[in-house]
Every structure is written in C-alpha cells, then in structure tokens.
C-alpha cells in the first residue's frame, strides 16, 4: 500500500486545507558560471594563480603577415581581487592578408586543443552573457575590434560582437556581452576568443591586457515549494532519510543487556511478532524490513546494523515485489563480523526468499517451538518452517539483542517511509507488549537507534511514534526562507507560525502536526510563507514584540530617569511584525540627541542601543530608527517615553 499525499481531504470532523503563500524566487539554474583565469576567482580554486594555462593564439593565417606574443602581467588588473592579467601583443605588418585569433579554452584539465574529442564544452544556450575586461594601449591602424565571441570544438566561432570601438584613451573597458540564444552552434562551446582579420596594405598594431573573463549562467526562476498533507498511519513511522542506501532506522532492545528476550532454554512456544501497517508498495523493490536476534551482548547490541557488524546473528528480511506481494527469507551467520555473505547461500540461508504472501503489510510472527525449530507466519496465515543447528542455537543461551528496522537499499527508495503498529515478544523473561499506536514507547528497555554512515545517532529524528490524531505536513525543496503557517478558519485575519520541528526526508522537508497543536476551530489550513524584511520596529522597556497585531507590540513604555541609560531594541520585521534575521546597520534619531549612540549593525535582526536623556523637566520623547544599509526598509518611531528629571 502506497502512502500518498492527499489534497483537500476530509479527516474526521476537520477539513485540513492547503494553500501556498510565497514570493517568486530567482536562483541559478543547472548551468554554473565559468571563469577563465586570470580572474578574481580562479577556476582551480587558487585565488593567486597566475598561470596562462589555456590562453594563447588559435591561429595566424600566414606567419609572414602577423605576429603575436602573450605573457602574464601581475602589475595590471581591473580589480584589486584579481592577481593579474594576460598581456597580448598583436601586430600585422601589412604584407599579406592575415588574421589573429587569440583566446582561451574553458578550464577542464582535459586539453587546450580544440580538436580533442575530450575537450571540455558547455551548452551555450544556458548562459546569458560574456564578461571581459580589456585595457587597450599602443593601438595604431585600427579603431575597433571586429569579433569577440565563443569558440566551438574543432575551431568553430560564434560571434557575439560586431566592431567593438577601441577607446581613444588607454584604460580598462568593462564589457558585458549578451549571448543571443538564437545564435547557431551555441549548443557546444569550448572557449572564448578575440578575432581580427587585417587586409594586405593596412599594417596595424594593438597591445591589450585581458582579465575577468567569465561566461555567466542564466538565472532561472525557482518555483516555490509544493505543499502536501498526509494523514498519519498510527505507529512507529521510520523514514529512509538520506543516502547512503544502507542507512536505517531501528527499534531495539537497549545496549545494557538487561532485557531477557532469548528463546533458548525457555518453555515453548516463544514468539517474536511485529505488525507492518504501511509500506512503500509496488515500484519500490529493494525496500527492506529486517529483524535481528543477536547474541554476545553487550558489545553486539550497540550495532544498529547487527546483520552486518555483529559476529553472530539470526536475520529475517521482508520486502515487496513489483506486484506488491510480500516475500521473506530466514538466515543466520556465525563467526562473521563485518560481513553478511552467509545470509546468501545454504546451509545458513534457511528460507531463501521464496516465502511469499499477498502483501508485506500485516502481522508477522516468528515462533520457536523448540530451542532449534522455528516457524515464520505471514500476514495471510501462511507458514514456513526452519531449523538451526544445535551448536548455533546454543550461542543464544543468554542475553541477546533484538532489533526491528527498515532500510531503503536503493537510491530510488530514498525518501520513502514505513510504519510498524505493534511489536511483541512473549514467553521470555522480560516480555515486550508494545502498542506503537499509543504515541509513546512503554517498554523501558526499548530504544530508537539510527545508522548514519556506520555511526550511531540515538534518538534519531527520522522515526516517530505517532497516534492517530496527527498529520504529516511536507513540502518540496529547495525551500530556503520558507516556513509553515496555519490559520483557523480560512477567514481568520492572520496566519500563525507553526513552530514545530522539521526534518529532511529525501527531497522533501517534513514535520509532524499533532492534533493538540491545531487551533480548536473545526477547520485548519496550512501554507508556506517566505517572510520578507520590510520594516523596523522600536521597542522600549516594558514593550514586547507581538506579531499579527496592529502595532506589532504589547505593553506600555516604562518611565525613565534623567541621565540614566536604558535599552532601546530595534528589530527587523516583515509586514506582520514577525522577527527576521538581518545584519543591516541601524541609525537612531530623537528630538534631543544627547544620549543617542552611533550607528550599529543588527545581529540576527536585532540591535540594542543604550540611550539616555538629559532634562530639567518631565518630558516625553520619541525615538526613530532607520536602516542605513537598505533605504527601502520602512523606518519606525517609538511610542512616547516619559523621562523624569
């Protein structure tokens, strides 16, 4: 059964609606800016790199008609952050028709030869313009430069300019050259070039420095997140979180070894059972639920992946086929730490994955009828039998660790989740009777543990014991700056922040919304909002920020005393007085500036000023705050504060 998001769906007596409140965003697309050194940010990550690398001349038609030299010049640069420039000398003696094409291939480490099939190339249609800074000097015989453009593999050219004027006075010329997406041959670009053809009888000379050459990617609109609401399936929900695919979530006996849950030596039958209430379903082959019984505690019990890390282990693996049917295998290993090869072949593979049932969802029960004999019962009542060798069973004569887990195993399963609704162990010294739908664990020796790149992290935040009265609210990423809000009913004046802990799962951000966190109204609506810093707020002693109110604050300013400093707080706020983060610098003004300090920057959206007044009579003052950094931010004036002499 697949757990799918539902939009505008009725849940009991509450209508949980979805909305989206956001501002358009612009972000960089798949293409990345390409920088050709020397430039302020070197392509090889070394900001002080001064090598010419892939710069040079790509052809001179006849060596008798033109000459070209190139060197690096650390003394010439268009900005202080740039380590230097490429100095080029181009000379045409006028004896024959001749052309010079100078430039650079894109950085790649593959080759600077345009004929190399491995030459680095980009899709030029994904780029908006070419940046280049040129300093011209000692120019004679010409007043313009015909072509600046992009080179293609195998020496093709895509011209972006037509006769760029050369300044009469030497100096840096900053050029922003648009890339017309309709130009031919843009799909494969391997470099930048400056090309000039000079006819016979027209000698010419030009010296130029070049730096800050960049091919700038187009900015593409980033759509706002898409919000979804899913009814919780009650129980322990485990999320498959992030790569690698062998990460897992566990519910298991604790690491102290005090839980007496072995079957060996106990009056039979002894049962271990768990109920799967939700599973990713068809299309997610490889997603696995696993059950481990591991001897040799307490060391083996610290492993969240006992089937790999422990020395000895009894392992049951449950999955679903492409048609949604369930399948299970039973295997064991002995004396194989950091390995699982014994699970794959007989005789240690007792049931080879061909125990099939209509679905993995439902109750699974492992029953020991003797110290060596066991049965596995599937959700539909089907049974398979298996038996351990006596010497292997004897390894479990003492404390054991028991774990129940889920694991994605394939990249396609990252972001999926499943739910256990119960976990029971009967006939042992310390039975387990865990109703996982109650909203909390009741067994004192059960813990939640995750595996993260082989490291333990307990308790993890990717598995939750949840009762029926809850919902999953989740939305797509990127979601920078967005946060969840709610209001009840939809006609309510304000949306309120939903201050609940979020977690990442696959490509989405998730949070659990218990019914207790919803307003008492019969309707609750959810949305995402990206709050924008638009105004300042001034708070005096006695006042407190209060979002979603007319003035944005509550309280009354406390009277102050002549010459005694008091704190004035300036906050960065959105249009509904929610506090936001900013580092803008703030300036204060007042009718009497005697005790008004100088400008200070905000930290996390707040600046605190120590202010005092000198007065000989009871006086009311107001204080105005303005944003020095961003002049579009609305200034704010405080309520009057009374100062006594």
Secondary structure as UniProt FT lines:
FT   STRAND          9..11
FT   TURN            12..13
FT   STRAND          14..18
FT   STRAND          25..28
FT   STRAND          34..36
FT   TURN            43..44
FT   TURN            47..48
FT   TURN            53..54
FT   STRAND          55..60
FT   TURN            63..65
FT   STRAND          66..73
FT   TURN            74..75
FT   TURN            80..81
FT   STRAND          85..92
FT   STRAND          98..105
FT   TURN            114..115
FT   TURN            117..118
FT   HELIX           124..126
FT   STRAND          127..140
FT   STRAND          144..145
FT   STRAND          147..152
FT   HELIX           153..155
FT   STRAND          156..159
FT   STRAND          164..165
FT   STRAND          171..178
FT   TURN            181..182
FT   TURN            184..187
FT   STRAND          191..198
FT   TURN            200..201
FT   STRAND          204..217
FT   STRAND          219..222
FT   STRAND          227..231
FT   STRAND          235..239
FT   TURN            245..246
FT   STRAND          248..253
FT   TURN            255..256
FT   TURN            264..265
FT   STRAND          270..278
FT   TURN            282..283
FT   TURN            285..286
FT   STRAND          288..294
FT   TURN            297..298
FT   HELIX           299..302
FT   TURN            304..305
FT   HELIX           306..309
FT   STRAND          313..320
FT   TURN            322..323
FT   STRAND          326..333
FT   TURN            337..338
FT   HELIX           341..344
FT   TURN            346..348
FT   STRAND          349..357
FT   STRAND          362..368
FT   STRAND          373..377
FT   TURN            379..380
FT   STRAND          383..387
FT   HELIX           390..393
FT   HELIX           394..396
FT   STRAND          401..407
FT   HELIX           411..413
FT   TURN            414..415
FT   STRAND          417..426
FT   STRAND          432..435
FT   HELIX           436..438
FT   TURN            444..445
FT   STRAND          446..452
FT   TURN            453..454
FT   STRAND          455..457
FT   STRAND          463..466
FT   STRAND          470..476
FT   TURN            480..481
FT   STRAND          482..487
FT   TURN            490..491
FT   STRAND          496..497
FT   STRAND          502..505
FT   TURN            506..507
FT   STRAND          508..514
FT   HELIX           515..517
FT   STRAND          523..530
FT   STRAND          535..539
FT   TURN            541..542
FT   STRAND          543..545
FT   TURN            547..548
FT   STRAND          553..555
FT   STRAND          560..561
FT   TURN            562..563
FT   STRAND          566..573
FT   TURN            575..576
FT   STRAND          585..590
FT   TURN            593..594
FT   STRAND          600..601
FT   TURN            604..605
FT   STRAND          606..612
FT   STRAND          619..621
FT   STRAND          623..627
FT   TURN            631..632
FT   STRAND          636..637
FT   STRAND          641..644
//
